[in-house]
Amino acid sequence: MLEEARENAINRMVDDAEKMGADAVINVRVMTSMVMSGSAEILAYGTAVKIMDTK
């Protein structure tokens, strides 16, 4: 279940970056913390970037 939740969190982060017009997400972090016995939360975050062509 935690693996599925982690994948969902990453997919949501990527979807949000795509909506902003980003080309990539860098410096990605995934954190898991125990909320209470039998439950946990997963947080995925990173920096959405747009690649510029300097030519």
N, C-alpha and C positions, 0 to 999 in steps of 0.2 A: 504494500500500500504506500509506503514512503517513497519507493522508487517511482511509482505512478504520479504521486503528488509532486515530486521533484521535476519530473518531465513536464507536467502541466505548468509549473511555475516558470520553467525556462521557455516553454512555448508561448506563454502569455507575454513574457519579456520581449521575445523576438517579434511577436505580433505588434506590440506597442511600438517597437523601433521601426518596423516597416511602415506603420501608419504615419510616423513622423518623417518618413522619407530617408531613413538611415540606410547606409550600405552595409554596416557591420555593427556588432556590439563587442566592445573590448572591455578588459578588466572585469570579467564576469566573476561574481561571487555567489555561492550558494550556501546558505546557513540553515541549520536545523536546530530547533530548540524544543525542549520538553515543556509543554504548557502545564500539564498535570498528568497524573498517572493514567497511562493508556492513550494519551493524545499528544500531538506535537504540531509545530508549525514549521513551514518551509518558506524561506525568503530567498528570491533570486534577484540580483540586481547587477547592472553594468552600465557602461557609458555607450550610448548610441552615437555613431559617428557617420559623417558624410564625407566621402573621399573627394578631394578637389583635384582637378587636372590643372597644373600650373603652366601648361604649354600654351 
